[in-house]
Amino acid sequence: MVTQTETKTTTKKATASEVVDVTVHPLVLLSAADHYHRVARGTRKRAVGVLLGTVSGGRVDALNSFALPFEEDTKNPVRIVDRRS
């Protein structure tokens, strides 16, 4: 007796929390690399920043970014420094 196995192919649509594609625009990559080289190159410091963009149907587009100045100490690992005040 020969049995046949059926295979079903289903196309899964991305949910709101599932990322299937990420695009980082060149300006974002350049800005992040520049910030790292100015702040943390050759040290154990971290470079921190914010990505700005859109999320739609499982696709993330990072369109812009900016650096966040901060200092680290042993008691409080990360402290955001607002230099405007």
PDB file of N, CA, C and O in Angstrom:
ATOM      1  N   MET A   1       0.837  -1.165   0.000  1.00  0.00           N
ATOM      2  CA  MET A   1       0.000   0.000   0.000  1.00  0.00           C
ATOM      3  C   MET A   1       0.892   1.241   0.000  1.00  0.00           C
ATOM      4  O   MET A   1       1.817   1.336   0.806  1.00  0.00           O
ATOM      5  N   VAL A   2       0.623   2.184  -0.890  1.00  0.00           N
ATOM      6  CA  VAL A   2       1.377   3.417  -1.031  1.00  0.00           C
ATOM      7  C   VAL A   2       0.556   4.554  -0.436  1.00  0.00           C
ATOM      8  O   VAL A   2      -0.622   4.719  -0.754  1.00  0.00           O
ATOM      9  N   THR A   3       1.197   5.339   0.436  1.00  0.00           N
ATOM     10  CA  THR A   3       0.497   6.488   1.006  1.00  0.00           C
ATOM     11  C   THR A   3       1.097   7.762   0.449  1.00  0.00           C
ATOM     12  O   THR A   3       2.300   7.855   0.205  1.00  0.00           O
ATOM     13  N   GLN A   4       0.256   8.709   0.260  1.00  0.00           N
ATOM     14  CA  GLN A   4       0.686  10.000  -0.246  1.00  0.00           C
ATOM     15  C   GLN A   4       0.618  11.024   0.876  1.00  0.00           C
ATOM     16  O   GLN A   4      -0.341  11.059   1.647  1.00  0.00           O
ATOM     17  N   THR A   5       1.633  11.843   0.954  1.00  0.00           N
ATOM     18  CA  THR A   5       1.659  12.901   1.959  1.00  0.00           C
ATOM     19  C   THR A   5       1.361  14.223   1.276  1.00  0.00           C
ATOM     20  O   THR A   5       2.006  14.599   0.298  1.00  0.00           O
ATOM     21  N   GLU A   6       0.389  14.904   1.805  1.00  0.00           N
ATOM     22  CA  GLU A   6       0.050  16.216   1.259  1.00  0.00           C
ATOM     23  C   GLU A   6       0.861  17.281   1.974  1.00  0.00           C
ATOM     24  O   GLU A   6       1.015  17.252   3.195  1.00  0.00           O
ATOM     25  N   THR A   7       1.365  18.205   1.209  1.00  0.00           N
ATOM     26  CA  THR A   7       2.047  19.347   1.809  1.00  0.00           C
ATOM     27  C   THR A   7       1.300  20.602   1.412  1.00  0.00           C
ATOM     28  O   THR A   7       0.956  20.802   0.247  1.00  0.00           O
ATOM     29  N   LYS A   8       1.062  21.422   2.379  1.00  0.00           N
ATOM     30  CA  LYS A   8       0.373  22.679   2.125  1.00  0.00           C
ATOM     31  C   LYS A   8       1.384  23.807   2.207  1.00  0.00           C
ATOM     32  O   LYS A   8       2.179  23.877   3.144  1.00  0.00           O
ATOM     33  N   THR A   9       1.347  24.672   1.235  1.00  0.00           N
ATOM     34  CA  THR A   9       2.186  25.854   1.249  1.00  0.00           C
ATOM     35  C   THR A   9       1.312  27.029   1.634  1.00  0.00           C
ATOM     36  O   THR A   9       0.329  27.342   0.963  1.00  0.00           O
ATOM     37  N   THR A  10       1.683  27.663   2.712  1.00  0.00           N
ATOM     38  CA  THR A  10       0.912  28.824   3.153  1.00  0.00           C
ATOM     39  C   THR A  10       1.806  30.050   3.131  1.00  0.00           C
ATOM     40  O   THR A  10       2.992  29.985   3.452  1.00  0.00           O
ATOM     41  N   THR A  11       1.227  31.131   2.758  1.00  0.00           N
ATOM     42  CA  THR A  11       1.940  32.402   2.778  1.00  0.00           C
ATOM     43  C   THR A  11       1.548  33.122   4.047  1.00  0.00           C
ATOM     44  O   THR A  11       0.374  33.416   4.274  1.00  0.00           O
ATOM     45  N   LYS A  12       2.532  33.400   4.865  1.00  0.00           N
ATOM     46  CA  LYS A  12       2.277  34.054   6.134  1.00  0.00           C
ATOM     47  C   LYS A  12       2.461  35.547   5.977  1.00  0.00           C
ATOM     48  O   LYS A  12       3.502  36.007   5.509  1.00  0.00           O
ATOM     49  N   LYS A  13       1.463  36.295   6.362  1.00  0.00           N
ATOM     50  CA  LYS A  13       1.554  37.748   6.333  1.00  0.00           C
ATOM     51  C   LYS A  13       2.153  38.219   7.653  1.00  0.00           C
ATOM     52  O   LYS A  13       1.805  37.700   8.713  1.00  0.00           O
ATOM     53  N   ALA A  14       3.038  39.186   7.595  1.00  0.00           N
ATOM     54  CA  ALA A  14       3.716  39.673   8.789  1.00  0.00           C
ATOM     55  C   ALA A  14       2.729  40.361   9.723  1.00  0.00           C
ATOM     56  O   ALA A  14       1.866  41.125   9.291  1.00  0.00           O
ATOM     57  N   THR A  15       2.877  40.074  11.006  1.00  0.00           N
ATOM     58  CA  THR A  15       2.054  40.748  12.003  1.00  0.00           C
ATOM     59  C   THR A  15       2.732  42.058  12.393  1.00  0.00           C
ATOM     60  O   THR A  15       3.850  42.349  11.968  1.00  0.00           O
ATOM     61  N   ALA A  16       2.041  42.825  13.196  1.00  0.00           N
ATOM     62  CA  ALA A  16       2.560  44.141  13.581  1.00  0.00           C
ATOM     63  C   ALA A  16       3.881  44.049  14.338  1.00  0.00           C
ATOM     64  O   ALA A  16       4.720  44.942  14.226  1.00  0.00           O
ATOM     65  N   SER A  17       4.075  42.978  15.108  1.00  0.00           N
ATOM     66  CA  SER A  17       5.295  42.869  15.910  1.00  0.00           C
ATOM     67  C   SER A  17       6.382  42.048  15.225  1.00  0.00           C
ATOM     68  O   SER A  17       7.457  41.872  15.799  1.00  0.00           O
ATOM     69  N   GLU A  18       6.145  41.553  14.051  1.00  0.00           N
ATOM     70  CA  GLU A  18       7.106  40.716  13.347  1.00  0.00           C
ATOM     71  C   GLU A  18       7.799  41.517  12.247  1.00  0.00           C
ATOM     72  O   GLU A  18       7.143  42.039  11.345  1.00  0.00           O
ATOM     73  N   VAL A  19       9.104  41.611  12.322  1.00  0.00           N
ATOM     74  CA  VAL A  19       9.880  42.360  11.338  1.00  0.00           C
ATOM     75  C   VAL A  19      10.443  41.386  10.311  1.00  0.00           C
ATOM     76  O   VAL A  19      11.113  40.419  10.671  1.00  0.00           O
ATOM     77  N   VAL A  20      10.170  41.642   9.030  1.00  0.00           N
ATOM     78  CA  VAL A  20      10.672  40.765   7.973  1.00  0.00           C
ATOM     79  C   VAL A  20      11.692  41.453   7.077  1.00  0.00           C
ATOM     80  O   VAL A  20      12.399  40.785   6.323  1.00  0.00           O
ATOM     81  N   ASP A  21      11.780  42.794   7.151  1.00  0.00           N
ATOM     82  CA  ASP A  21      12.711  43.528   6.303  1.00  0.00           C
ATOM     83  C   ASP A  21      13.131  44.816   7.017  1.00  0.00           C
ATOM     84  O   ASP A  21      12.292  45.551   7.539  1.00  0.00           O
ATOM     85  N   VAL A  22      14.440  45.076   7.030  1.00  0.00           N
ATOM     86  CA  VAL A  22      14.963  46.299   7.637  1.00  0.00           C
ATOM     87  C   VAL A  22      15.812  47.022   6.612  1.00  0.00           C
ATOM     88  O   VAL A  22      16.703  46.429   6.002  1.00  0.00           O
ATOM     89  N   THR A  23      15.535  48.309   6.421  1.00  0.00           N
ATOM     90  CA  THR A  23      16.317  49.141   5.517  1.00  0.00           C
ATOM     91  C   THR A  23      16.927  50.284   6.321  1.00  0.00           C
ATOM     92  O   THR A  23      16.211  51.061   6.952  1.00  0.00           O
ATOM     93  N   VAL A  24      18.255  50.378   6.291  1.00  0.00           N
ATOM     94  CA  VAL A  24      18.961  51.475   6.948  1.00  0.00           C
ATOM     95  C   VAL A  24      19.503  52.371   5.847  1.00  0.00           C
ATOM     96  O   VAL A  24      20.349  51.951   5.057  1.00  0.00           O
ATOM     97  N   HIS A  25      19.021  53.590   5.795  1.00  0.00           N
ATOM     98  CA  HIS A  25      19.425  54.508   4.744  1.00  0.00           C
ATOM     99  C   HIS A  25      20.869  54.973   4.961  1.00  0.00           C
ATOM    100  O   HIS A  25      21.342  55.007   6.097  1.00  0.00           O
ATOM    101  N   PRO A  26      21.563  55.326   3.897  1.00  0.00           N
ATOM    102  CA  PRO A  26      22.987  55.670   3.994  1.00  0.00           C
ATOM    103  C   PRO A  26      23.304  56.793   4.982  1.00  0.00           C
ATOM    104  O   PRO A  26      24.325  56.734   5.667  1.00  0.00           O
ATOM    105  N   LEU A  27      22.455  57.805   5.067  1.00  0.00           N
ATOM    106  CA  LEU A  27      22.682  58.902   6.004  1.00  0.00           C
ATOM    107  C   LEU A  27      22.697  58.404   7.447  1.00  0.00           C
ATOM    108  O   LEU A  27      23.488  58.878   8.262  1.00  0.00           O
ATOM    109  N   VAL A  28      21.833  57.457   7.758  1.00  0.00           N
ATOM    110  CA  VAL A  28      21.763  56.894   9.105  1.00  0.00           C
ATOM    111  C   VAL A  28      23.054  56.146   9.430  1.00  0.00           C
ATOM    112  O   VAL A  28      23.618  56.315  10.511  1.00  0.00           O
ATOM    113  N   LEU A  29      23.511  55.334   8.512  1.00  0.00           N
ATOM    114  CA  LEU A  29      24.747  54.581   8.712  1.00  0.00           C
ATOM    115  C   LEU A  29      25.946  55.523   8.861  1.00  0.00           C
ATOM    116  O   LEU A  29      26.795  55.314   9.727  1.00  0.00           O
ATOM    117  N   LEU A  30      26.012  56.536   8.035  1.00  0.00           N
ATOM    118  CA  LEU A  30      27.093  57.513   8.109  1.00  0.00           C
ATOM    119  C   LEU A  30      27.067  58.276   9.433  1.00  0.00           C
ATOM    120  O   LEU A  30      28.113  58.482  10.048  1.00  0.00           O
ATOM    121  N   SER A  31      25.892  58.691   9.871  1.00  0.00           N
ATOM    122  CA  SER A  31      25.759  59.424  11.128  1.00  0.00           C
ATOM    123  C   SER A  31      26.179  58.571  12.325  1.00  0.00           C
ATOM    124  O   SER A  31      26.874  59.055  13.218  1.00  0.00           O
ATOM    125  N   ALA A  32      25.764  57.313  12.346  1.00  0.00           N
ATOM    126  CA  ALA A  32      26.125  56.418  13.453  1.00  0.00           C
ATOM    127  C   ALA A  32      27.628  56.170  13.488  1.00  0.00           C
ATOM    128  O   ALA A  32      28.234  56.195  14.560  1.00  0.00           O
ATOM    129  N   ALA A  33      28.231  55.933  12.336  1.00  0.00           N
ATOM    130  CA  ALA A  33      29.679  55.707  12.274  1.00  0.00           C
ATOM    131  C   ALA A  33      30.443  56.955  12.694  1.00  0.00           C
ATOM    132  O   ALA A  33      31.442  56.854  13.407  1.00  0.00           O
ATOM    133  N   ASP A  34      29.989  58.132  12.262  1.00  0.00           N
ATOM    134  CA  ASP A  34      30.631  59.388  12.626  1.00  0.00           C
ATOM    135  C   ASP A  34      30.561  59.629  14.131  1.00  0.00           C
ATOM    136  O   ASP A  34      31.551  60.016  14.753  1.00  0.00           O
ATOM    137  N   HIS A  35      29.386  59.396  14.710  1.00  0.00           N
ATOM    138  CA  HIS A  35      29.216  59.579  16.152  1.00  0.00           C
ATOM    139  C   HIS A  35      30.137  58.634  16.928  1.00  0.00           C
ATOM    140  O   HIS A  35      30.775  59.051  17.895  1.00  0.00           O
ATOM    141  N   TYR A  36      30.209  57.385  16.519  1.00  0.00           N
ATOM    142  CA  TYR A  36      31.088  56.421  17.183  1.00  0.00           C
ATOM    143  C   TYR A  36      32.553  56.879  17.105  1.00  0.00           C
ATOM    144  O   TYR A  36      33.268  56.831  18.106  1.00  0.00           O
ATOM    145  N   HIS A  37      32.992  57.314  15.939  1.00  0.00           N
ATOM    146  CA  HIS A  37      34.389  57.725  15.776  1.00  0.00           C
ATOM    147  C   HIS A  37      34.716  58.987  16.573  1.00  0.00           C
ATOM    148  O   HIS A  37      35.848  59.143  17.031  1.00  0.00           O
ATOM    149  N   ARG A  38      33.751  59.886  16.745  1.00  0.00           N
ATOM    150  CA  ARG A  38      33.995  61.089  17.530  1.00  0.00           C
ATOM    151  C   ARG A  38      33.989  60.820  19.027  1.00  0.00           C
ATOM    152  O   ARG A  38      34.756  61.437  19.766  1.00  0.00           O
ATOM    153  N   VAL A  39      33.126  59.897  19.491  1.00  0.00           N
ATOM    154  CA  VAL A  39      32.910  59.710  20.922  1.00  0.00           C
ATOM    155  C   VAL A  39      33.641  58.509  21.505  1.00  0.00           C
ATOM    156  O   VAL A  39      34.218  58.620  22.586  1.00  0.00           O
ATOM    157  N   ALA A  40      33.637  57.388  20.838  1.00  0.00           N
ATOM    158  CA  ALA A  40      34.047  56.149  21.489  1.00  0.00           C
ATOM    159  C   ALA A  40      35.188  55.395  20.809  1.00  0.00           C
ATOM    160  O   ALA A  40      35.582  54.332  21.288  1.00  0.00           O
ATOM    161  N   ARG A  41      35.707  55.894  19.751  1.00  0.00           N
ATOM    162  CA  ARG A  41      36.760  55.168  19.030  1.00  0.00           C
ATOM    163  C   ARG A  41      37.990  54.988  19.923  1.00  0.00           C
ATOM    164  O   ARG A  41      38.485  55.948  20.514  1.00  0.00           O
ATOM    165  N   GLY A  42      38.471  53.761  20.011  1.00  0.00           N
ATOM    166  CA  GLY A  42      39.661  53.457  20.783  1.00  0.00           C
ATOM    167  C   GLY A  42      39.452  53.435  22.291  1.00  0.00           C
ATOM    168  O   GLY A  42      40.422  53.387  23.048  1.00  0.00           O
ATOM    169  N   THR A  43      38.195  53.470  22.740  1.00  0.00           N
ATOM    170  CA  THR A  43      37.890  53.424  24.173  1.00  0.00           C
ATOM    171  C   THR A  43      36.868  52.325  24.426  1.00  0.00           C
ATOM    172  O   THR A  43      36.427  51.641  23.502  1.00  0.00           O
ATOM    173  N   ARG A  44      36.504  52.169  25.684  1.00  0.00           N
ATOM    174  CA  ARG A  44      35.445  51.212  26.036  1.00  0.00           C
ATOM    175  C   ARG A  44      34.095  51.917  26.184  1.00  0.00           C
ATOM    176  O   ARG A  44      33.127  51.317  26.652  1.00  0.00           O
ATOM    177  N   LYS A  45      34.032  53.177  25.791  1.00  0.00           N
ATOM    178  CA  LYS A  45      32.783  53.935  25.865  1.00  0.00           C
ATOM    179  C   LYS A  45      31.782  53.435  24.838  1.00  0.00           C
ATOM    180  O   LYS A  45      32.144  52.794  23.852  1.00  0.00           O
ATOM    181  N   ARG A  46      30.522  53.740  25.087  1.00  0.00           N
ATOM    182  CA  ARG A  46      29.468  53.413  24.135  1.00  0.00           C
ATOM    183  C   ARG A  46      29.001  54.683  23.431  1.00  0.00           C
ATOM    184  O   ARG A  46      29.027  55.772  24.003  1.00  0.00           O
ATOM    185  N   ALA A  47      28.582  54.525  22.205  1.00  0.00           N
ATOM    186  CA  ALA A  47      27.957  55.617  21.456  1.00  0.00           C
ATOM    187  C   ALA A  47      26.457  55.331  21.436  1.00  0.00           C
ATOM    188  O   ALA A  47      26.034  54.259  21.004  1.00  0.00           O
ATOM    189  N   VAL A  48      25.663  56.278  21.897  1.00  0.00           N
ATOM    190  CA  VAL A  48      24.217  56.083  22.007  1.00  0.00           C
ATOM    191  C   VAL A  48      23.512  57.075  21.102  1.00  0.00           C
ATOM    192  O   VAL A  48      23.929  58.227  20.981  1.00  0.00           O
ATOM    193  N   GLY A  49      22.433  56.618  20.463  1.00  0.00           N
ATOM    194  CA  GLY A  49      21.675  57.498  19.594  1.00  0.00           C
ATOM    195  C   GLY A  49      20.259  57.009  19.403  1.00  0.00           C
ATOM    196  O   GLY A  49      19.848  56.015  20.001  1.00  0.00           O
ATOM    197  N   VAL A  50      19.519  57.706  18.574  1.00  0.00           N
ATOM    198  CA  VAL A  50      18.120  57.415  18.302  1.00  0.00           C
ATOM    199  C   VAL A  50      17.945  57.208  16.802  1.00  0.00           C
ATOM    200  O   VAL A  50      18.478  57.969  15.995  1.00  0.00           O
ATOM    201  N   LEU A  51      17.194  56.175  16.438  1.00  0.00           N
ATOM    202  CA  LEU A  51      16.825  55.948  15.039  1.00  0.00           C
ATOM    203  C   LEU A  51      15.416  56.464  14.820  1.00  0.00           C
ATOM    204  O   LEU A  51      14.527  56.228  15.639  1.00  0.00           O
ATOM    205  N   LEU A  52      15.210  57.165  13.719  1.00  0.00           N
ATOM    206  CA  LEU A  52      13.890  57.668  13.355  1.00  0.00           C
ATOM    207  C   LEU A  52      13.485  57.035  12.034  1.00  0.00           C
ATOM    208  O   LEU A  52      14.289  56.941  11.108  1.00  0.00           O
ATOM    209  N   GLY A  53      12.236  56.603  11.954  1.00  0.00           N
ATOM    210  CA  GLY A  53      11.796  55.985  10.713  1.00  0.00           C
ATOM    211  C   GLY A  53      10.367  55.506  10.803  1.00  0.00           C
ATOM    212  O   GLY A  53       9.577  56.012  11.600  1.00  0.00           O
ATOM    213  N   THR A  54      10.041  54.524   9.979  1.00  0.00           N
ATOM    214  CA  THR A  54       8.683  53.998   9.918  1.00  0.00           C
ATOM    215  C   THR A  54       8.696  52.481  10.024  1.00  0.00           C
ATOM    216  O   THR A  54       9.673  51.815   9.683  1.00  0.00           O
ATOM    217  N   VAL A  55       7.563  51.955  10.514  1.00  0.00           N
ATOM    218  CA  VAL A  55       7.331  50.512  10.546  1.00  0.00           C
ATOM    219  C   VAL A  55       5.972  50.290   9.902  1.00  0.00           C
ATOM    220  O   VAL A  55       4.970  50.861  10.333  1.00  0.00           O
ATOM    221  N   SER A  56       5.941  49.461   8.872  1.00  0.00           N
ATOM    222  CA  SER A  56       4.687  49.202   8.182  1.00  0.00           C
ATOM    223  C   SER A  56       4.696  47.794   7.606  1.00  0.00           C
ATOM    224  O   SER A  56       5.547  47.461   6.780  1.00  0.00           O
ATOM    225  N   GLY A  57       3.765  46.980   8.034  1.00  0.00           N
ATOM    226  CA  GLY A  57       3.612  45.635   7.481  1.00  0.00           C
ATOM    227  C   GLY A  57       4.865  44.780   7.582  1.00  0.00           C
ATOM    228  O   GLY A  57       5.193  44.053   6.645  1.00  0.00           O
ATOM    229  N   GLY A  58       5.560  44.855   8.690  1.00  0.00           N
ATOM    230  CA  GLY A  58       6.761  44.054   8.862  1.00  0.00           C
ATOM    231  C   GLY A  58       8.015  44.641   8.244  1.00  0.00           C
ATOM    232  O   GLY A  58       9.069  44.005   8.258  1.00  0.00           O
ATOM    233  N   ARG A  59       7.917  45.832   7.706  1.00  0.00           N
ATOM    234  CA  ARG A  59       9.066  46.491   7.087  1.00  0.00           C
ATOM    235  C   ARG A  59       9.473  47.703   7.929  1.00  0.00           C
ATOM    236  O   ARG A  59       8.643  48.555   8.243  1.00  0.00           O
ATOM    237  N   VAL A  60      10.756  47.770   8.289  1.00  0.00           N
ATOM    238  CA  VAL A  60      11.293  48.879   9.067  1.00  0.00           C
ATOM    239  C   VAL A  60      12.199  49.700   8.160  1.00  0.00           C
ATOM    240  O   VAL A  60      13.102  49.159   7.523  1.00  0.00           O
ATOM    241  N   ASP A  61      11.957  51.004   8.103  1.00  0.00           N
ATOM    242  CA  ASP A  61      12.793  51.930   7.344  1.00  0.00           C
ATOM    243  C   ASP A  61      13.400  52.929   8.321  1.00  0.00           C
ATOM    244  O   ASP A  61      12.687  53.760   8.883  1.00  0.00           O
ATOM    245  N   ALA A  62      14.722  52.852   8.529  1.00  0.00           N
ATOM    246  CA  ALA A  62      15.426  53.830   9.360  1.00  0.00           C
ATOM    247  C   ALA A  62      15.840  54.976   8.449  1.00  0.00           C
ATOM    248  O   ALA A  62      16.740  54.824   7.624  1.00  0.00           O
ATOM    249  N   LEU A  63      15.185  56.119   8.599  1.00  0.00           N
ATOM    250  CA  LEU A  63      15.360  57.242   7.683  1.00  0.00           C
ATOM    251  C   LEU A  63      16.322  58.307   8.189  1.00  0.00           C
ATOM    252  O   LEU A  63      16.951  59.004   7.392  1.00  0.00           O
ATOM    253  N   ASN A  64      16.441  58.438   9.506  1.00  0.00           N
ATOM    254  CA  ASN A  64      17.294  59.466  10.076  1.00  0.00           C
ATOM    255  C   ASN A  64      17.733  59.019  11.461  1.00  0.00           C
ATOM    256  O   ASN A  64      17.205  58.050  12.004  1.00  0.00           O
ATOM    257  N   SER A  65      18.696  59.725  12.027  1.00  0.00           N
ATOM    258  CA  SER A  65      19.175  59.400  13.368  1.00  0.00           C
ATOM    259  C   SER A  65      19.817  60.628  13.983  1.00  0.00           C
ATOM    260  O   SER A  65      20.165  61.579  13.283  1.00  0.00           O
ATOM    261  N   PHE A  66      19.970  60.601  15.298  1.00  0.00           N
ATOM    262  CA  PHE A  66      20.742  61.639  15.959  1.00  0.00           C
ATOM    263  C   PHE A  66      21.414  61.060  17.195  1.00  0.00           C
ATOM    264  O   PHE A  66      20.947  60.082  17.778  1.00  0.00           O
ATOM    265  N   ALA A  67      22.516  61.685  17.578  1.00  0.00           N
ATOM    266  CA  ALA A  67      23.329  61.218  18.695  1.00  0.00           C
ATOM    267  C   ALA A  67      22.752  61.715  20.017  1.00  0.00           C
ATOM    268  O   ALA A  67      22.151  62.788  20.077  1.00  0.00           O
ATOM    269  N   LEU A  68      22.938  60.928  21.074  1.00  0.00           N
ATOM    270  CA  LEU A  68      22.568  61.334  22.418  1.00  0.00           C
ATOM    271  C   LEU A  68      23.825  61.443  23.273  1.00  0.00           C
ATOM    272  O   LEU A  68      24.523  60.448  23.471  1.00  0.00           O
ATOM    273  N   PRO A  69      24.121  62.622  23.777  1.00  0.00           N
ATOM    274  CA  PRO A  69      25.281  62.738  24.669  1.00  0.00           C
ATOM    275  C   PRO A  69      24.956  62.114  26.022  1.00  0.00           C
ATOM    276  O   PRO A  69      23.869  62.332  26.557  1.00  0.00           O
ATOM    277  N   PHE A  70      25.870  61.354  26.570  1.00  0.00           N
ATOM    278  CA  PHE A  70      25.676  60.755  27.878  1.00  0.00           C
ATOM    279  C   PHE A  70      27.021  60.451  28.514  1.00  0.00           C
ATOM    280  O   PHE A  70      28.055  60.408  27.849  1.00  0.00           O
ATOM    281  N   GLU A  71      26.972  60.241  29.831  1.00  0.00           N
ATOM    282  CA  GLU A  71      28.157  59.856  30.577  1.00  0.00           C
ATOM    283  C   GLU A  71      27.813  58.613  31.375  1.00  0.00           C
ATOM    284  O   GLU A  71      26.659  58.416  31.754  1.00  0.00           O
ATOM    285  N   GLU A  72      28.807  57.771  31.633  1.00  0.00           N
ATOM    286  CA  GLU A  72      28.604  56.575  32.432  1.00  0.00           C
ATOM    287  C   GLU A  72      29.387  56.686  33.729  1.00  0.00           C
ATOM    288  O   GLU A  72      30.473  57.264  33.760  1.00  0.00           O
ATOM    289  N   ASP A  73      28.831  56.129  34.803  1.00  0.00           N
ATOM    290  CA  ASP A  73      29.573  55.984  36.047  1.00  0.00           C
ATOM    291  C   ASP A  73      29.256  54.617  36.640  1.00  0.00           C
ATOM    292  O   ASP A  73      28.402  53.905  36.112  1.00  0.00           O
ATOM    293  N   THR A  74      29.915  54.240  37.713  1.00  0.00           N
ATOM    294  CA  THR A  74      29.744  52.896  38.273  1.00  0.00           C
ATOM    295  C   THR A  74      28.423  52.735  39.011  1.00  0.00           C
ATOM    296  O   THR A  74      27.895  51.624  39.075  1.00  0.00           O
ATOM    297  N   LYS A  75      27.872  53.811  39.570  1.00  0.00           N
ATOM    298  CA  LYS A  75      26.619  53.721  40.318  1.00  0.00           C
ATOM    299  C   LYS A  75      25.402  53.675  39.402  1.00  0.00           C
ATOM    300  O   LYS A  75      24.464  52.917  39.649  1.00  0.00           O
ATOM    301  N   ASN A  76      25.417  54.478  38.353  1.00  0.00           N
ATOM    302  CA  ASN A  76      24.314  54.556  37.407  1.00  0.00           C
ATOM    303  C   ASN A  76      24.905  54.303  36.020  1.00  0.00           C
ATOM    304  O   ASN A  76      25.541  55.198  35.465  1.00  0.00           O
ATOM    305  N   PRO A  77      24.713  53.104  35.438  1.00  0.00           N
ATOM    306  CA  PRO A  77      25.396  52.761  34.192  1.00  0.00           C
ATOM    307  C   PRO A  77      25.187  53.744  33.043  1.00  0.00           C
ATOM    308  O   PRO A  77      26.128  54.000  32.291  1.00  0.00           O
ATOM    309  N   VAL A  78      23.988  54.304  32.882  1.00  0.00           N
ATOM    310  CA  VAL A  78      23.762  55.254  31.797  1.00  0.00           C
ATOM    311  C   VAL A  78      23.009  56.455  32.350  1.00  0.00           C
ATOM    312  O   VAL A  78      21.997  56.313  33.035  1.00  0.00           O
ATOM    313  N   ARG A  79      23.522  57.632  32.039  1.00  0.00           N
ATOM    314  CA  ARG A  79      22.869  58.863  32.445  1.00  0.00           C
ATOM    315  C   ARG A  79      22.833  59.784  31.243  1.00  0.00           C
ATOM    316  O   ARG A  79      23.877  60.132  30.693  1.00  0.00           O
ATOM    317  N   ILE A  80      21.650  60.179  30.836  1.00  0.00           N
ATOM    318  CA  ILE A  80      21.510  61.091  29.707  1.00  0.00           C
ATOM    319  C   ILE A  80      21.855  62.504  30.170  1.00  0.00           C
ATOM    320  O   ILE A  80      21.379  62.961  31.209  1.00  0.00           O
ATOM    321  N   VAL A  81      22.677  63.180  29.399  1.00  0.00           N
ATOM    322  CA  VAL A  81      23.089  64.535  29.732  1.00  0.00           C
ATOM    323  C   VAL A  81      22.422  65.485  28.753  1.00  0.00           C
ATOM    324  O   VAL A  81      22.639  65.401  27.544  1.00  0.00           O
ATOM    325  N   ASP A  82      21.616  66.380  29.279  1.00  0.00           N
ATOM    326  CA  ASP A  82      20.974  67.399  28.460  1.00  0.00           C
ATOM    327  C   ASP A  82      21.831  68.647  28.551  1.00  0.00           C
ATOM    328  O   ASP A  82      21.840  69.317  29.584  1.00  0.00           O
ATOM    329  N   ARG A  83      22.533  68.962  27.514  1.00  0.00           N
ATOM    330  CA  ARG A  83      23.473  70.092  27.541  1.00  0.00           C
ATOM    331  C   ARG A  83      22.795  71.433  27.313  1.00  0.00           C
ATOM    332  O   ARG A  83      23.449  72.474  27.376  1.00  0.00           O
ATOM    333  N   ARG A  84      21.501  71.425  27.051  1.00  0.00           N
ATOM    334  CA  ARG A  84      20.780  72.684  26.835  1.00  0.00           C
ATOM    335  C   ARG A  84      20.471  73.381  28.148  1.00  0.00           C
ATOM    336  O   ARG A  84      20.257  74.593  28.154  1.00  0.00           O
ATOM    337  N   SER A  85      20.440  72.659  29.261  1.00  0.00           N
ATOM    338  CA  SER A  85      20.064  73.291  30.532  1.00  0.00           C
ATOM    339  C   SER A  85      21.256  73.603  31.394  1.00  0.00           C
ATOM    340  O   SER A  85      21.101  74.135  32.493  1.00  0.00           O
TER     341      SER A  85
END
